[in-house]
Each structure stands twice: as structure tokens, then as C-alpha cells.
Amino acid sequence: MLTISRLSAYAGVTVRAVRHYHKIGLLPEPERDHSGYRIYDAAAVVRLIRIHTLADAGVPLARVQELLDADPVEFADGVQEIDRELRARIQRLEGTRKRLARLADGTNLALPQCVVDYLDRLRGLGVEEWYIELERDAWIMVAANAPDLIDSVIAQKHADLEDPDMVKLYSLIRGPLDWSVDDPRIVEFADILERLAIRAVEAGATGLDAIDDQFAYLMDSVMVEFSPGAERVLAILEERGWKGWTRIERVPADRAVSGGLPTSDPELTRQGPI
């Protein structure tokens, strides 16, 4: 007959583990001697070794009991099920590690990888970092408020970069964006935005039209507050029958200024840097 310390030594576990297995019912409490000490037999050694083997293999303690009591077929099925659960958990953990790696420097916090890749492409075009940060923050808000749209919108943004007008638009965003209201670049910027908007409407692109008006206004206000010239760009576009920045749309005929491109129904597009 064995004491608890000798039992734990034979099975390769700690005395504390043996007591825990008693507590959760995996290892039956043995009889005690006249002094009140537990006394174990060979069957207890075998069961404890089996418990330890299963636990050491990654079987959750909550599942050990059912495997100990299972017949060979049930045991094999149970092990396969646990294996599937472990593989799924490993995949989730690997995904977590990848996300943590992307967040290591904090610059990609809350951004889907597709947006990160797009911003890297802008860097490759020579877009300055101050504007990358501005657009990054805007995309964080878009990804949080319209997650179902983000992949398709970013795919379209990549396609847009094949358009020389879009590349030219980004090339204008160099140095401080503190243009005065009579800076000739403002009119050039508005001209490009209008051409892009016309082509997008003709192609039936809608992009961010699913976001609500309040959110679109919030996004527009960020750019207007950042650059006085942006407000002038918006004014020029409205004179021509357009409104908005994040979500440019044609102004209905009764609201458009003469010389614009009015239409009886609003048509939305998503042209512009964002």
C-alpha cells in the first residue's frame, strides 16, 4: 500500500496535483489507515498515470473523465474531437499572433490589412506621411462603421490608382496643406475631383453611399478643419452641381448652381482621396 507522496512519485505528478484530482472527482478517494493517512493500491497508480498522460497530451481535465470511462471506439472518437478543437484553437491563436505583429508599432491599430496595404501603396507613390496619417485615421472610422464595405471600397481605391487623374490628385498633396483660397492648386484639385466623380457616376460606382449622412459629414469636417483650402474645394464643387468630399454626390436641379451638372435624382460616388 502506498502513501500519497509515493503514489505521486510513481505517476510523475505532484502531491498537489493528486489532491486536485481528488477534489474534481477524477481520482477516487482511497481508504485511510488508522492514523488518517490515505493509502493507495496499484489500481490508483495506473489510473493516475492515465490521467496524467491525457492531461499532458492537452486533453482538458473536464474531458478526461469521459475518456477514462470510454470503450476503444468512443475513446478514439473523443480524441479526434479534441484534436479538431485544438487545431481550431491553434488557428485562432496564430491569427491573434499575426494581428499582434501588425500592431507592434501601434501604427496599424484598428486597421484591416487591406487598408494597411493600400496606405503602403500611397507611400510608394511619394505621398507624405502627414497625409498618410490623416487618411489612416479616416479609414479607421470607415472600417469601424462600415466593415462590410471596406474590402470592396479598398479594391476600388487600388483600381483608382491606375487612373492618372487620381495619381495627380495625390501628387498635389505635397508640403503643408495651408493653401490660400486663391491658390491655383485649389481649382486644379476641384477639376480633378469633378472628372473622377463624373467617370465614377457614369460607371455606376457607389462605394461609400451606404454610410449615413452624419458620418459622411463627420469625415468631411475632419478634412475641412485640417485645411482651409478643402472648404474652398467643396464650394467650387457645389457651384458645379456637386457636394461632399467623402461621398461626392450630384446636387438635385433645384439646388444646383448654374453651370453645374444637375440631375433630378442624387447620384453618389466615392471619389476623392477618401
C-alpha positions as CSV (number, residue, x, y, z in Angstrom):
1,M,0.0,0.0,0.0
2,L,1.3,3.4,-1.0
3,T,1.2,6.9,0.6
4,I,0.2,9.9,-1.4
5,S,3.8,11.0,-1.8
6,R,4.9,7.6,-3.1
7,L,1.9,7.5,-5.4
8,S,2.7,10.9,-6.9
9,A,6.4,9.9,-7.4
10,Y,5.4,6.7,-9.3
11,A,3.0,8.6,-11.5
12,G,5.3,11.6,-12.1
13,V,3.0,14.2,-10.7
14,T,3.0,16.5,-7.6
15,V,1.1,15.7,-4.4
16,R,-0.8,18.9,-5.0
17,A,-2.0,17.5,-8.4
18,V,-3.2,14.3,-6.7
19,R,-5.2,16.3,-4.2
20,H,-6.7,18.4,-7.1
21,Y,-7.7,15.2,-8.9
22,H,-9.4,14.0,-5.8
23,K,-11.2,17.3,-5.5
24,I,-12.6,17.3,-9.0
25,G,-13.5,13.6,-8.9
26,L,-11.0,12.2,-11.4
27,L,-9.2,10.1,-8.8
28,P,-11.4,8.4,-6.2
29,E,-10.6,9.0,-2.6
30,P,-8.9,5.9,-1.2
31,E,-9.3,4.3,2.2
32,R,-7.3,5.7,5.1
33,D,-5.2,4.0,7.7
34,H,-5.7,4.1,11.4
35,S,-3.8,7.4,11.5
36,G,-6.0,9.0,8.9
37,Y,-3.5,8.9,6.0
38,R,-4.6,7.9,2.5
39,I,-3.4,4.6,1.3
40,Y,-3.3,3.7,-2.4
41,D,-3.0,0.5,-4.4
42,A,-1.7,-0.4,-7.8
43,A,-5.0,0.5,-9.5
44,A,-4.7,4.0,-8.2
45,V,-1.2,4.3,-9.7
46,V,-2.5,3.1,-13.1
47,R,-5.4,5.5,-13.1
48,L,-3.3,8.4,-12.0
49,I,-0.8,7.7,-14.8
50,R,-3.6,7.6,-17.3
51,I,-5.0,10.9,-16.0
52,H,-1.5,12.5,-16.2
53,T,-0.9,11.1,-19.7
54,L,-4.2,12.5,-21.1
55,A,-3.7,15.9,-19.3
56,D,-0.1,16.1,-20.5
57,A,-1.3,15.5,-24.1
58,G,-3.5,18.5,-23.9
59,V,-6.9,16.9,-23.0
60,P,-8.9,19.4,-20.9
61,L,-9.4,18.0,-17.4
62,A,-13.2,18.3,-18.0
63,R,-12.9,15.8,-20.8
64,V,-10.5,13.3,-19.1
65,Q,-13.2,11.5,-17.2
66,E,-15.3,10.6,-20.3
67,L,-12.1,9.3,-22.0
68,L,-11.2,7.2,-19.0
69,D,-14.6,5.6,-19.0
70,A,-14.9,5.2,-22.8
71,D,-14.6,2.0,-24.8
72,P,-12.0,1.9,-27.5
73,V,-14.3,3.3,-30.2
74,E,-15.6,6.1,-28.0
75,F,-12.0,6.8,-26.9
76,A,-10.8,7.2,-30.5
77,D,-13.8,9.4,-31.4
78,G,-13.2,11.5,-28.3
79,V,-9.6,12.0,-29.1
80,Q,-10.3,13.0,-32.7
81,E,-12.9,15.6,-31.5
82,I,-10.4,17.1,-29.0
83,D,-7.8,17.2,-31.8
84,R,-10.2,19.2,-34.0
85,E,-10.9,21.6,-31.2
86,L,-7.2,22.0,-30.5
87,R,-6.4,22.7,-34.2
88,A,-9.2,25.3,-34.3
89,R,-7.7,26.9,-31.2
90,I,-4.2,26.9,-32.7
91,Q,-5.6,28.7,-35.8
92,R,-7.2,31.3,-33.7
93,L,-4.0,31.8,-31.7
94,E,-2.0,32.1,-34.9
95,G,-4.4,34.7,-36.2
96,T,-4.0,36.6,-32.9
97,R,-0.2,36.5,-33.2
98,K,-0.4,37.9,-36.7
99,R,-2.7,40.7,-35.6
100,L,-0.3,41.5,-32.7
101,A,2.7,41.5,-35.0
102,R,0.9,44.1,-37.3
103,L,0.1,46.2,-34.2
104,A,3.6,46.0,-32.8
105,D,4.4,49.6,-33.5
106,G,0.9,50.9,-33.0
107,T,0.6,52.5,-36.4
108,N,-1.9,49.9,-37.7
109,L,-4.2,49.8,-34.7
110,A,-7.8,49.0,-35.7
111,L,-7.0,48.8,-39.4
112,P,-7.8,45.8,-41.7
113,Q,-4.8,44.5,-43.6
114,C,-6.2,45.6,-46.9
115,V,-6.2,49.2,-45.7
116,V,-2.6,48.9,-44.4
117,D,-1.6,47.6,-47.9
118,Y,-3.3,50.5,-49.6
119,L,-1.6,53.1,-47.4
120,D,1.8,51.4,-48.1
121,R,1.0,51.8,-51.8
122,L,0.4,55.5,-51.3
123,R,3.8,55.8,-49.6
124,G,5.2,54.2,-52.7
125,L,3.7,57.0,-54.8
126,G,5.5,59.5,-52.6
127,V,2.5,60.7,-50.6
128,E,3.8,62.4,-47.5
129,E,3.4,60.8,-44.1
130,W,1.3,63.5,-42.5
131,Y,-1.4,62.8,-45.1
132,I,-1.0,59.1,-44.7
133,E,-1.7,59.5,-41.0
134,L,-4.8,61.7,-41.9
135,E,-6.1,59.1,-44.3
136,R,-5.3,56.3,-41.9
137,D,-7.5,57.8,-39.2
138,A,-10.3,58.3,-41.7
139,W,-10.1,54.6,-42.7
140,I,-10.2,53.5,-39.1
141,M,-13.6,55.3,-38.8
142,V,-14.8,53.8,-42.1
143,A,-13.7,50.2,-41.1
144,A,-15.4,50.5,-37.7
145,N,-18.7,52.0,-39.1
146,A,-18.9,50.1,-42.5
147,P,-16.9,46.9,-42.0
148,D,-18.9,45.1,-44.8
149,L,-17.9,47.7,-47.3
150,I,-14.2,48.1,-46.5
151,D,-12.8,45.3,-48.8
152,S,-14.8,46.3,-51.9
153,V,-14.0,50.0,-51.3
154,I,-10.3,49.4,-50.9
155,A,-10.3,47.2,-54.0
156,Q,-11.8,50.1,-55.9
157,K,-9.3,52.5,-54.5
158,H,-6.5,50.3,-55.8
159,A,-8.2,50.3,-59.2
160,D,-8.5,54.1,-59.0
161,L,-4.7,54.5,-58.6
162,E,-4.4,53.2,-62.2
163,D,-6.1,56.5,-63.2
164,P,-3.6,59.3,-63.9
165,D,-6.1,61.8,-62.5
166,M,-6.1,60.1,-59.2
167,V,-2.3,59.9,-59.1
168,K,-2.2,63.6,-60.0
169,L,-4.6,64.3,-57.1
170,Y,-2.3,62.7,-54.6
171,S,0.7,64.5,-56.2
172,L,-0.9,67.8,-55.3
173,I,-0.9,66.9,-51.6
174,R,2.7,67.8,-51.0
175,G,4.0,70.0,-48.3
176,P,1.8,71.9,-45.9
177,L,-1.9,72.0,-47.0
178,D,-2.3,75.6,-45.9
179,W,-3.4,76.8,-49.4
180,S,-4.9,80.2,-49.6
181,V,-8.4,80.5,-51.1
182,D,-6.9,81.9,-54.3
183,D,-4.2,79.2,-54.7
184,P,-4.4,77.9,-58.3
185,R,-4.0,74.3,-57.0
186,I,-7.4,74.5,-55.4
187,V,-9.1,74.9,-58.8
188,E,-6.9,72.2,-60.2
189,F,-7.8,69.9,-57.3
190,A,-11.5,70.6,-57.8
191,D,-11.2,70.0,-61.6
192,I,-9.7,66.5,-61.0
193,L,-12.3,65.6,-58.3
194,E,-15.0,66.5,-60.7
195,R,-13.6,64.5,-63.6
196,L,-13.2,61.5,-61.2
197,A,-16.7,61.9,-59.9
198,I,-18.2,62.1,-63.4
199,R,-16.4,58.9,-64.5
200,A,-17.5,57.1,-61.3
201,V,-21.1,58.1,-61.8
202,E,-21.0,57.0,-65.4
203,A,-19.5,53.7,-64.4
204,G,-22.2,53.2,-61.7
205,A,-19.8,53.2,-58.8
206,T,-21.4,53.9,-55.4
207,G,-18.7,52.9,-52.9
208,L,-19.5,54.6,-49.6
209,D,-23.1,55.5,-50.3
210,A,-24.2,53.1,-47.5
211,I,-22.7,55.3,-44.8
212,D,-25.2,57.6,-43.1
213,D,-25.2,61.4,-43.7
214,Q,-24.0,62.2,-40.2
215,F,-20.9,60.0,-40.6
216,A,-20.2,61.5,-44.0
217,Y,-20.4,65.0,-42.6
218,L,-18.0,64.0,-39.8
219,M,-15.5,62.7,-42.3
220,D,-15.8,65.9,-44.4
221,S,-15.4,68.1,-41.4
222,V,-12.1,66.5,-40.5
223,M,-10.6,67.5,-43.8
224,V,-12.1,71.0,-43.7
225,E,-10.8,71.6,-40.3
226,F,-7.3,70.3,-41.4
227,S,-7.1,72.5,-44.4
228,P,-8.8,75.9,-45.2
229,G,-8.3,75.1,-48.9
230,A,-10.5,72.0,-48.6
231,E,-13.5,74.2,-47.8
232,R,-12.9,76.2,-51.0
233,V,-12.7,73.0,-53.0
234,L,-16.1,71.9,-51.6
235,A,-17.5,75.3,-52.5
236,I,-16.2,75.1,-56.1
237,L,-17.7,71.6,-56.5
238,E,-21.1,72.8,-55.2
239,E,-21.0,75.7,-57.7
240,R,-20.7,73.0,-60.4
241,G,-23.5,70.9,-59.1
242,W,-21.7,68.6,-56.6
243,K,-21.5,68.3,-52.9
244,G,-19.5,66.4,-50.3
245,W,-15.9,65.2,-50.0
246,T,-16.0,61.7,-48.5
247,R,-19.2,60.9,-50.5
248,I,-19.5,63.2,-53.5
249,E,-23.0,63.4,-54.9
250,R,-24.7,65.4,-57.6
251,V,-27.0,68.1,-56.2
252,P,-30.6,68.0,-57.4
253,A,-31.5,70.5,-60.1
254,D,-33.4,72.8,-57.8
255,R,-30.3,73.2,-55.5
256,A,-27.5,73.3,-58.1
257,V,-25.7,76.5,-59.1
258,S,-25.9,77.4,-62.8
259,G,-23.1,75.9,-64.8
260,G,-23.0,72.7,-62.8
261,L,-24.1,69.2,-63.7
262,P,-27.5,68.9,-62.1
263,T,-29.8,65.9,-62.1
264,S,-33.2,65.2,-60.8
265,D,-32.1,62.4,-58.5
266,P,-28.9,62.4,-56.4
267,E,-26.2,60.1,-57.7
268,L,-23.5,59.0,-55.3
269,T,-19.9,58.2,-55.9
270,R,-16.9,57.8,-53.7
271,Q,-14.1,59.6,-55.5
272,G,-11.6,61.8,-53.7
273,P,-8.6,60.8,-51.6
274,I,-11.1,59.0,-49.3
